[in-house]
Amino acid sequence: MKKWSLLIAMGIACSVAIAKPTVNLSQFETYSQQMQEMSAKYITEKKFDNASKVITSWMNSYNALSDKEKANYSAIYSTIMYNHACALTQTNEMFYALKALKEAVKAGFNNKEQAQNDPNLTALKSYDEFKKILSSIKA
């Protein structure tokens, strides 16, 4: 009986350890502002590996939100994905950069002029997929 109780207790402990963490929404907004500034700073400074780490942490915090909460933060998600596209382009990961840019547009990014003129996305301009993504932006 003790072994059975111990197994149950271990199972509960494991499920608690891997449970989705809760996110304080007011802190998420502040955190997102800080992460946006930090990732943009790293991209400007051409520290793309650092930018990718920041963006990954930011994405992980976004992914910890419930589906309902995610729907309320689609603008933040589009910014995450746009910054991710910039960093990925600069590390020559074009497939993933295009995928991130497409996801940004799908989430609501709509600044076609910014994407066309962003020096961090210049290397994507030669791809037909880039033109398709930009043409899908609704003015």
C-alpha positions in Angstrom: 0.0 0.0 0.0 2.9 2.4 0.8 4.3 1.8 -2.7 1.0 2.6 -4.3 0.6 5.9 -2.3 4.2 6.8 -3.2 3.5 6.3 -6.9 0.4 8.4 -6.7 2.2 11.2 -4.9 5.0 11.1 -7.5 2.5 11.2 -10.3 0.8 14.3 -8.8 4.2 16.0 -8.2 5.2 15.3 -11.8 1.9 16.7 -13.2 2.3 19.8 -11.0 5.8 20.3 -12.2 4.8 20.2 -15.9 1.6 22.1 -15.5 1.2 25.3 -17.6 2.3 28.2 -15.4 -0.1 31.0 -14.8 0.7 34.5 -16.1 -0.2 37.8 -14.4 -1.7 39.8 -17.3 -0.7 43.2 -16.0 2.9 42.0 -15.6 2.7 40.4 -19.1 2.0 43.8 -20.7 4.9 45.4 -18.9 7.1 42.4 -19.6 6.1 42.6 -23.3 7.0 46.2 -23.5 10.4 45.5 -22.0 11.0 42.5 -24.3 10.0 44.5 -27.4 12.5 47.3 -26.5 15.2 44.8 -25.6 14.8 42.7 -28.8 14.7 45.9 -31.0 17.8 47.2 -29.3 19.7 44.0 -29.9 18.6 43.9 -33.5 19.7 47.5 -33.9 23.0 46.7 -32.4 23.3 43.6 -34.7 23.4 41.2 -31.7 21.0 38.8 -33.4 21.8 35.8 -31.1 20.8 37.9 -28.1 17.7 39.2 -29.9 16.7 35.6 -30.6 17.1 34.6 -27.0 15.0 37.5 -25.8 12.3 36.7 -28.5 12.3 33.1 -27.4 11.7 34.0 -23.8 9.0 36.5 -24.8 7.3 33.8 -27.0 7.5 31.3 -24.1 5.7 33.8 -21.8 3.1 34.5 -24.6 2.6 30.7 -25.0 1.9 30.4 -21.3 -1.3 32.5 -21.7 -4.7 30.8 -22.1 -6.2 30.7 -25.6 -8.6 33.5 -24.6 -5.8 35.6 -23.3 -3.8 35.1 -26.4 -6.7 36.4 -28.5 -6.5 39.6 -26.5 -2.8 40.0 -27.2 -2.6 39.4 -31.0 -0.9 42.7 -31.5 1.9 41.7 -29.1 2.1 38.3 -30.9 2.4 40.1 -34.2 5.3 42.2 -32.8 7.0 39.1 -31.4 6.8 37.4 -34.8 7.9 40.5 -36.8 11.0 41.0 -34.5 11.6 37.3 -34.9 11.6 37.6 -38.7 14.1 40.4 -38.5 16.5 38.4 -36.3 16.1 35.2 -38.3 16.8 37.1 -41.6 20.0 38.5 -40.1 21.1 35.0 -39.1 20.4 33.8 -42.6 17.5 31.6 -41.6 15.3 32.7 -44.5 12.7 29.9 -44.4 12.0 30.5 -40.8 12.1 34.3 -41.3 9.5 34.1 -44.0 7.4 31.8 -41.8 7.7 34.3 -38.9 6.8 37.3 -41.1 3.8 35.4 -42.5 2.7 34.6 -38.9 3.1 38.3 -37.9 0.8 39.3 -40.8 -1.7 36.6 -39.9 -1.7 38.0 -36.3 -2.4 41.5 -37.5 0.8 43.1 -38.5 -0.2 45.6 -41.2 2.6 48.1 -41.7 3.6 47.1 -45.3 5.9 50.2 -45.6 7.8 49.2 -42.5 8.4 45.7 -43.8 9.4 46.9 -47.2 11.9 49.5 -45.8 13.3 47.6 -42.8 17.0 47.0 -43.5 16.7 43.8 -41.3 14.4 42.3 -43.9 16.3 43.3 -47.0 17.6 39.8 -47.7 14.0 38.6 -47.9 13.1 40.9 -50.7 14.4 38.6 -53.4 12.0 35.8 -52.4 8.6 35.5 -54.1 7.1 34.5 -50.8 8.1 37.9 -49.3 6.2 39.6 -52.0 3.2 37.3 -51.4 3.2 38.1 -47.7 3.4 41.8 -48.3 0.6 41.7 -50.8 -1.6 39.9 -48.3 -1.4 42.9 -45.9 -4.7 44.6 -45.8 -4.3 48.4 -45.9 
